[in-house]
Structure formats: structure tokens, C-alpha cells
Amino acid sequence: MKTRIFLFTTDRDVCETVAKIAQKSKWEGAATNSVREGIGFLREYEWDIAIVDIGHRGSGFAMLDKLETAPDEIPSIVLTEPDAAYYQALAFANGASEVLTTPLYAEQLRGAVTRLSQHGFRA
């Protein structure tokens, strides 16, 4: 069974990077940069893992909040800048299962997805 990934990002480069990793890893899923559309995806489909890019606009935290109130608890991987320790801590405080920094490397993401797929860990 393929791992179903939901991606929320406003960064085209992050979206393309995750798409390439997902294709090679045989994951399936959807991506959006809209909180409203993301809420629809959360209600309409079952996801194994959500990847949320915090970004600079704060919409990533809005999406992370929606994950907290989703009917099924979805483990989440939050992406943030490497020098954003405050946002990394805030992501964990807001329910992130894992936090990865950009630039994103395939081994990092595959490892996080594997851990969460196997354990379903939710912070």
C-alpha cells in the first residue's frame, strides 16, 4: 500500500522537491498552497502523513492548527528555515511530529516518513 502524503506549502521549490522525492519513493498524495483547499483535502481524503511548510506568511501555522482539529490524527512533518529555532520550537508546541529544515534532502524526508508511517507518532 502506498503512503498517502498531504503537502501544504507556498514555496514552489519545496513543492517540486517533495514531488520528486515522492515519485521516487512511490508515495501518492496532493499538494496545495491554500488553507481553504487544504481543509477540503483533509476532510475528503485519508492521509498517512501531512507535510507542512511553515514559510514566512504564517499560513503554515494556520494549516497546522487545522491538522490538530482534523477528525483523524495525522502525523505531521513541519518544514522550516535552518536558522528559525523559534519557529521550530513553535511547530513542536503546535503538534508537529517532526521538524525538518530546508533545504530538504531526500534521505531526511524518507527517514521521517518511514518513522511516522511505522509508528504513527503524533506529538
N, C-alpha and C positions, 0 to 999 in steps of 0.2 A: 504494500500500500504506500502510495506517495505521501510525503509530508506536505501538508497544506499550509502555505505561508501567506499572511496578510502583511503588506508593506505600506506604511504611511511615511511619505517624505515630500518635501517641497524642492528637493535638490535632484536635478536631472542626472547628475553624475552618480549619485548614490543609487538612484533607481536603476540606471544601466549596469552598475557594478553588481547589485543584488540580482538582477535579471540574468546576467551571465553566470554567476555562481549557481543560481537556482537551476538553470538549464543544464549545466554540467553535473549537478547533484541530483537531477531528476526530481526536483520539488515542483509543485504546482501552486498557483495562487493568483493573487491580484494585487495591484498597487493603485494608490490614489494620493493626491495632494490636497484633497478636500475633506474636512472633518465631517461634513454632512454626508458625502458619499461613503466615507469610511464607516459611519454609523449604519448606513444601509447594508454595507458588506458584512458588518458584524452581526446584524440581525438575520440576514438572508442565508449565510453560509456558515459551515462549521470549519473552524481553523484550529490547527495544531499549535501554531506559534504566530505571534504578531511581532513585526519589526517596526519600531517607531523611531524616526529620526527627529530628535528634539529641535534641531535647527535654531535659527535666530529669531523667529517670529512668535514663538510661544504656542503655535498651533499643535506642535508635537505633544506638549503637555496637555492640551485640550483632548487630544486623541487618547493619550494615556489615561486620563480620567474616565473616558468612555469605556476603555477596556476594564477598568475597575468595576464598572456597573453593568457590564455585559452579563447576560444570563448564564453563560458558561465561562468559567475562569480560563482565560487564555494566557499561557506563559508569554512574557514579553521580553524582547531584546531591544534595548534603547541604544541608539547611536548618537554620539556627541563628539564635540571637538576634543582633542587630546589635552588642551590646557584649560578645560572647563570643569575643574574639580567641583565647584559649587553645583553645576547642573548635573554632574554625575551623582553626587550625593542626593540631590533633589529627586532624581529619577528613581533611585532606590527607595527613597521615602514615599514616593508615589506609586509603588508597587512593581517596579521593574524587576524582572527575574535576573537579568544580566545587563551589563552596560559594556558596550564596545566603543572604541574611539575610531574616528576616521583619520587617515584613510583606512578603508576597510579592506582586510585581506581575506582571501577565500578560506584559508585554514582557520582563522579566527571565527568566521561566521559558521562554517561547517561544524566546528567543535561546539559552539554554543547551541546550534540547532540540534545536534546529536544529543547533547546533555539534556536539553529540555524535552526532547522527544521521548527519551528513555525514562525520565523521571517526572516530567510534567510539573516541575518546580514552579511555584508561584511565591514570590516574596511576601 
